[in-house]
Amino acid sequence: MKFGTDGWRDIIAEDFTYGNVRVVARAHAQALRASGGSLVVVGFDTRFQGPGFARLVAEVMAGEGLNVLLAADYLPTPALSYAVVHHGAAGGVMITASHNPPAYSGYKLKGSYGGSATPEVVAEVERALARPEPYGGPPGTVQPLDIREAYYAALDRQLDLGTLRAYRGTVVHDAMGGAGCGWLTGYAQHAGLGLDLRELHGEPTPLFYGVNPEPIPQNLGELTGLLKGETGTALGVVTDGDADRVGAVTAGGRFFNSHQIFAVLLRHLHGRGLRGRVVKTVSGSRVIELLAQRLGLELLETPVGFKYITDAFLEGQADESKAVLMGGEESGGLSSRGHIPERDGLLNSLLLVEAVAATGRSLDDLFAGIEAEVGFRHHDDRADLHLGAGFDKAALLAEAREYQEVAGHPVEGRKTADGVKLLLAGGASAMFRASGTEPVVRVYVEAQTPGDVRNILAEATRRVLAHDPAHHG
């Protein structure tokens, strides 16, 4: 069982079995007990056998002396994380494989602060896995968890309800059959919103309507089709399998990417008078960098992975001068000041609607305004290159550090905190990042014209494949 940044993921019935889940839950309980914990919260998404796996985790942990709050129905990950804080629990477990294909499930670890477990917490669970200790004390209890109203009240505190209640526009929520199903319409009812909110793929299903539940263009054909005929400020918001990521599609059926979402929400929150540091991963857009500079906000750039953003939020909670206004990653995981240090696709969906409601302008229009303000036109693309087993990632990255140009664009700077990001003339960039766990190299390109993106990506891809024995150059 390999633990990644968020926990453990595997194929259901192959390695993600009742037997293995029992072993992990016991180790997790041991680690929580060792740190003085007595209460844990357990939830699950809409995947196959979610309720069964969650019930097993609850029973094992109760047997290990912990009191457990167990969700009665599927939950969005941010609601589970909020429950950890709301109930003062030592930690949380979310049975989910997030945006992965339907065959997968996973065991996500949550820290007491309501966000992804820190590497230290994960290491403690791994130690307990390697050295299990029998527990002989009294068992704990399993009680039902009901967090919906408390979580909705937390959203109330993050939103400008006056602006949202006055808005009458059209919003389509594509829940992709995942844990966000019914939660936005439920919130609209709770808050008395009068917008025209429609649900797409709003019935929970472990098969996610035939796609991987990830808010990327190739999975959003139906939503794009629905919005093709819309004009003006109509928009579609998308939540992934466990509703911690957000995606968007605008009127006319245009995909609105995560860099654009980050920029629009940053501008909007700043306009509401909120201040703090801006935290982006190194793969994030130059637009965010330029906008933070323009707004006079300190920018912190981290390696790829939300755990680094969580660390910055926790630092800000401990020291007001380091408070984070907004943090986000390229895959659509974003969090903002005053909320839990956790990606929240539902809150971010509502904030996007609020940004449109507050200005009467579409997301496309708001982003075009930001591009004009910072003097940069954003176009980007990415290639995930699956390579032969003999591929030498280190040699590729060493060579990439020495490149003087890519597709005729001179290299003007380099960032090497996570892979190699080459800063090219004219504000363009090409980033090479090798996966730590599989023979995959990801190439990210941003430039000011679609043509430049195409040319730089083609050349960068060619150089990677030249290193792959399977491709023979």
Secondary structure as the mmCIF struct_conf table of DSSP 4:
data_model
#
loop_
_struct_conf.conf_type_id
_struct_conf.id
_struct_conf.beg_label_comp_id
_struct_conf.beg_label_asym_id
_struct_conf.beg_label_seq_id
_struct_conf.end_label_comp_id
_struct_conf.end_label_asym_id
_struct_conf.end_label_seq_id
STRN STRN1 PHE A 3 PHE A 3
BEND BEND1 THR A 5 ASP A 6
STRN STRN2 GLY A 7 ILE A 11
STRN STRN3 ILE A 12 ILE A 12
TURN_TY1_P TURN_TY1_P1 ALA A 13 ASP A 15
STRN STRN4 PHE A 16 PHE A 16
HELX_RH_AL_P HELX_RH_AL_P1 TYR A 18 ALA A 34
TURN_TY1_P TURN_TY1_P2 SER A 35 GLY A 36
STRN STRN5 LEU A 39 PHE A 44
BEND BEND2 THR A 46 ARG A 47
TURN_TY1_P TURN_TY1_P3 PHE A 48 GLN A 49
HELX_RH_AL_P HELX_RH_AL_P2 GLY A 50 GLY A 63
TURN_TY1_P TURN_TY1_P4 GLU A 64 GLY A 65
STRN STRN6 ASN A 67 ALA A 71
BEND BEND3 ALA A 72 ASP A 73
HELX_RH_AL_P HELX_RH_AL_P3 THR A 77 HIS A 86
TURN_TY1_P TURN_TY1_P5 HIS A 87 GLY A 88
BEND BEND4 ALA A 90 ALA A 90
STRN STRN7 GLY A 91 ILE A 95
TURN_TY1_P TURN_TY1_P6 SER A 98 HIS A 99
BEND BEND5 ASN A 100 ASN A 100
TURN_TY1_P TURN_TY1_P7 PRO A 102 ALA A 103
STRN STRN8 TYR A 104 LYS A 110
TURN_TY1_P TURN_TY1_P8 SER A 112 TYR A 113
BEND BEND6 GLY A 114 GLY A 115
STRN STRN9 SER A 116 SER A 116
HELX_LH_PP_P HELX_LH_PP_P1 ALA A 117 THR A 118
HELX_RH_AL_P HELX_RH_AL_P4 PRO A 119 ALA A 130
BEND BEND7 ARG A 131 ARG A 131
BEND BEND8 GLY A 137 GLY A 137
STRN STRN10 VAL A 142 LEU A 145
HELX_RH_AL_P HELX_RH_AL_P5 ARG A 148 GLN A 158
BEND BEND9 LEU A 159 LEU A 159
HELX_RH_AL_P HELX_RH_AL_P6 LEU A 161 ALA A 166
STRN STRN11 THR A 170 ASP A 174
TURN_TY1_P TURN_TY1_P9 MET A 176 GLY A 177
BEND BEND10 GLY A 178 GLY A 178
TURN_TY1_P TURN_TY1_P10 ALA A 179 GLY A 182
HELX_RH_AL_P HELX_RH_AL_P7 TRP A 183 ALA A 191
TURN_TY1_P TURN_TY1_P11 GLY A 192 GLY A 192
BEND BEND11 LEU A 195 LEU A 195
STRN STRN12 ASP A 196 LEU A 200
BEND BEND12 HIS A 201 HIS A 201
BEND BEND13 GLU A 203 GLU A 203
TURN_TY1_P TURN_TY1_P12 PRO A 206 LEU A 207
HELX_RH_3T_P HELX_RH_3T_P1 PHE A 208 GLY A 210
BEND BEND14 VAL A 211 VAL A 211
BEND BEND15 PRO A 213 PRO A 213
BEND BEND16 ILE A 216 ILE A 216
HELX_RH_3T_P HELX_RH_3T_P2 PRO A 217 ASN A 219
HELX_RH_AL_P HELX_RH_AL_P8 GLY A 221 LYS A 228
TURN_TY1_P TURN_TY1_P13 GLY A 229 GLY A 229
TURN_TY1_P TURN_TY1_P14 GLY A 232 THR A 233
STRN STRN13 LEU A 235 THR A 239
TURN_TY1_P TURN_TY1_P15 GLY A 241 ASP A 242
BEND BEND17 ALA A 243 ALA A 243
BEND BEND18 ARG A 245 ARG A 245
STRN STRN14 VAL A 246 THR A 250
TURN_TY1_P TURN_TY1_P16 ALA A 251 GLY A 253
STRN STRN15 ARG A 254 PHE A 256
HELX_RH_AL_P HELX_RH_AL_P9 SER A 258 GLY A 271
TURN_TY1_P TURN_TY1_P17 ARG A 272 GLY A 273
STRN STRN16 ARG A 277 THR A 281
TURN_TY1_P TURN_TY1_P18 VAL A 282 SER A 283
BEND BEND19 GLY A 284 GLY A 284
HELX_RH_AL_P HELX_RH_AL_P10 ARG A 286 ARG A 294
TURN_TY1_P TURN_TY1_P19 LEU A 295 GLY A 296
STRN STRN17 LEU A 299 THR A 302
BEND BEND20 VAL A 304 GLY A 305
HELX_RH_AL_P HELX_RH_AL_P11 PHE A 306 ALA A 318
HELX_RH_3T_P HELX_RH_3T_P3 GLU A 320 LYS A 322
STRN STRN18 VAL A 324 GLY A 328
TURN_TY1_P TURN_TY1_P20 GLU A 330 SER A 331
BEND BEND21 GLY A 332 GLY A 332
STRN STRN19 LEU A 334 SER A 336
TURN_TY1_P TURN_TY1_P21 ARG A 337 GLY A 338
BEND BEND22 HIS A 339 HIS A 339
BEND BEND23 PRO A 341 GLU A 342
HELX_RH_AL_P HELX_RH_AL_P12 GLY A 345 THR A 359
TURN_TY1_P TURN_TY1_P22 GLY A 360 GLY A 360
HELX_RH_AL_P HELX_RH_AL_P13 LEU A 363 VAL A 374
TURN_TY1_P TURN_TY1_P23 GLY A 375 GLY A 375
STRN STRN20 HIS A 379 HIS A 386
TURN_TY1_P TURN_TY1_P24 ALA A 389 GLY A 390
HELX_RH_AL_P HELX_RH_AL_P14 LYS A 393 GLU A 402
BEND BEND24 GLN A 404 GLN A 404
STRN STRN21 GLU A 405 VAL A 406
TURN_TY1_P TURN_TY1_P25 ALA A 407 GLY A 408
STRN STRN22 HIS A 409 LYS A 415
BEND BEND25 ALA A 417 GLY A 419
STRN STRN23 VAL A 420 LEU A 424
HELX_RH_3T_P HELX_RH_3T_P4 ALA A 425 GLY A 427
STRN STRN24 SER A 429 ALA A 434
BEND BEND26 GLY A 436 PRO A 439
STRN STRN25 VAL A 440 ALA A 447
BEND BEND27 GLN A 448 THR A 449
HELX_RH_AL_P HELX_RH_AL_P15 PRO A 450 LEU A 465
TURN_TY1_P TURN_TY1_P26 ALA A 466 HIS A 467
HELX_RH_3T_P HELX_RH_3T_P5 PRO A 469 HIS A 471
TURN_TY1_P TURN_TY1_P27 HIS A 472 HIS A 472
#
